[in-house]
Every structure is written in C-alpha cells, then in structure tokens.
Amino acid sequence: MSAANVLQLIKDKNIEWVDFRFVGLSGKAQHISLPASEVDEDTFVAGVAFDGSSIPGFRGIEESDMVMMPDTESVYIDPFTAHPTLIIMCNIHTPEGGRYDRDPRSIAQKAEEYMQKAGVGTTAFFAPESEFFIFDDVRFENGMNKAYFEVDSEEAAWNSGRKEEGGNLGFKVPVKGGYVPVAPMDTQQDIRSEICRLLMESGLRIERHHHEVATAGQGEINFRFDTLSKTADNLMKYKYIIHNTARQYGKVATFMPKPLFGDNGSGMHVHMSIFNGDTPLFYDKDGYANLSELALHYIGGILYHAPALIAITNPSTNSFKRLVPGYEAPVNLVFSKGNRSAAVRIPIAAVSPKGCRIEFRTPDSTANPYLAFAAMLMAGLDGIKRKLDPRALGYGPLDKNIYDLPEEDKKEIRSVPRDLDAALDALEADHEFLTEGGVFSQDFLNNYIEFKRAEAKSVNIRINPFEYGLYFDC
C-alpha cells in the first residue's frame, strides 16, 4: 500500500486520528496520535519525531531526538477508539536518516535480509501460539512492608466452594483439566469468538481458538503464519486486541508466563519454516519426520545456541517459573516428532510438504517478538551455515516421554538455564551468531544485557512472601 493509498483510506473511512506506533526494547507498543488533517505525503517521507530518551533502554538524553518512519503495509483501523483511528507501525530512524540499531523492528527486517543475502532461501515463515489467561480480577502490591498478588476467575478450581456468586453454579475447571472442554465449564467461548472477529476484521487469518490446560481462564487463539516481520506485527496486534477486548468485557488478560502456582503456564510455541520461492526447504519425504538435512541443521542451530537464545525468547524472571519439569514445560533441549516434552517438536499430524515445519516450544510472550523471531532465525541460519547436526551433537531425536525417564537418563539431557541471570551469562558467552551480517549490533546486545540484568536484580533483591513461611520463625 502506498502513502497515497493510506491517505485515501483515511478519507474513505472518515478517520479522525492516525496512531503511529513503535515497539521498545521490552516488546511493549508505544504510540503518538496525530489529527488526520495533519497527515500528508510529507509525513511518510519525514516521519514523526519523538523523545527516545523517555523510552527505557532506548537512547540517552543528550541524543534523544528520534524519528518514527511509517510502514504503509502495516495499517489497520483501531476497533476500540470512540474516534475513528488508523494504526500504523513504524521503524525507528536517527535524525540523520539511518535505521536505529536498537530498533527491534529494524533488527527483524535485517535478519530476513541476511537470510536472503546468504542464499539460504527467500522467505522465513513464523507462526506463534501465544497462550494467555483472562481473569476476572487482579490485585498486586509491592512495598517496604508488604508484597502480594491475587487473581480470581469465576471458572477457577479454587472457587468450587465460593458463596459470593449468589448460588454457586459449579462446573469449575480443575487444575490441569482445562484442555478444550465445552460450556458451561468453558465460560469464555464468546469472548474468544469476539476477539477472533476483531482480529479478522483487522486483517489476521484466524485458524482456531480453544480453552487451554490450566484452570482460571487460560486460552489460545491461533492465527495464520506469515513472514518474520509481518508475524511480529501481527503478534503485537493480537496482544493489543486481546487486552482491550477483555477490558471491554470487564475482565483482564495477561500473557505472563506463570501467573498461577501449581498449574500450567502460558508459552509461545513458535513454528518455523524456510521457503525458496514456492519450494519448502524443510521437507524431505525420506527424512526423519519428513525433515530435510537443511531443517535438521536449522534445529541443530536452535538447540546449540538455546541457552543464549533463551535470554531473548524467555526474557523475564517469571519465564523461569514456567520452565520447570512437570507442567508440559519444554525444558529439555532435544528434538522429537510429535513430542511435547521436547524443546523442539516436529508436528506430524495432517502435515503436507508445504506445511512441514519445526516448533520451538520454549519461548513465551514476555519476549519482544521482533527480537525473538530474529534471534531464532539467526540461530537456525548458523546451524545451516555450520552444518550442525543435532543427532551428532546429542540432541536426539528422543521419541519418549522425557518426564517419565529415570533420573539417571534425564541427567544426560541438556536443559534450559536455571534463571534469567544464567541465560544472560550464556548470551554474553555466545552471541556471535546474532551479529552476523550486522543484524544485532554489539551495542544493542550490551545494552540489552545491561537492561535485563537490572530487571533481574530488581526482582532478586525483593522479599518473597513465601520466605516468611520458611524463615520468620528462625
């Protein structure tokens, strides 16, 4: 879509405001709105100025002037605003006109360009399965003398005896008992369907939705795969629409990996494949799980670099509350066909040559999607470049339920880092694969690690309420 087409759309749809958005280091969307009457052809050439020093981890105050450059292929109409508003995603440029090397969206685009220049393929396709919870109520507070959180849901297992409902109607979702039940146990069919309607109106192709395993309103909506950068844009749209639809229903949505103790967390399983034109490069009818050697080398890169990769794909202290054995958590750095206990699963049900793909199950939605998808692609490309065979490296295939293996056998399987600090240590030690072709700059990685270490420290120095039960009577 050209700038002229966008301006015509503004006129045809009686748009009053144009919302220019970009994504910061943490993966959260930021925005500035201009009256539609102030948007013209020059806006798409000169961009929209903003203060980069006010965005955490972005820019120093002495060099704070930054520019949002609109991407006319990313427009959609905001379904929530009272005044008709058009949303446009932007790349970040410096005042001199160059791409800003700390801009996550530009990093994603550079990863795609690197793959093409390397001659591996023309297109990398990504499809995330981003799980979430929709709660009825959330409360939390952290102070000098108190720290707590509390969430609630009408369908939660802990409310089977609640009287405040004016007559408890039962049908609560058991712990680990929430996978695809029908109503009345699944209370969120209509809200998920409304989310899907809005997502489809905004341009996403929806494949399905359903209740997920955990109690208290865990759900999943799957949208169609697309190119790396477009999928990251689509995931930002997905999260925005889920958050705001939940709010319209008087509820609250979260993509936090582990909001509840004792039940499954929310992951973001990422499906990936590479094509050369119309030819799928991951498919070989004679290979293990119909995988080509190129696909196996891609898997080798993912698993070899996984400890460092996880600092970007699972970049929160809460991520590691999910990455523990026993809750379908993909902590085991092996690959396997159709096996959800492995970090890399090869889907084998109802798969065609063009649908042949790998699924990296470890990531979660605290990840900045532009950075996470770019890092995954770069790890896979390094595996292809170096011909890293996951079989020779001891990463499988392991076609067994890994959770049921004897403890001695489990010790032979490499696992994910124990916490965010350990993942950041791994990233410091292993990041050259990310800087290939100038995709991730050393400045970006240094800044990212410093930013995330400060985040981890802010959690580590605070007192956990559970510690009172352990130590108060010492």
Secondary structure by P-SEA (a helix, b strand, c coil): ccaaaaaaaaaaacccbbbbbbccccccccccccccccccccccccccccccccccccccccccbbbbbbcccccccccccccbbbbbbbbbbccccccccccaaaaaaaaaaaaaaaccccbbbbbbbbbbbbbcbbbbbbcccccbbbbbbcccccccccccccccccccccccccccccccccccaaaaaaaaaaaaaaccccccccccccccccbbbbbbbccaaaaaaaaaaaaaaaaaaaaaacbbbbccccccccbbbbbbbbbbccccccccccccccccccccaaaaaaaaaaaaaaaaaaaacccccccccccccccccccccccccccccccbbbbccccccccccccccccccccaaaaaaaaaaaaaaaaaaaccccccccccccccccccccaaaaaacccccccaaaaaaaaaaccccccccccccaaaaaaaaaaaaaaaaaaaacccaaaaaccccc
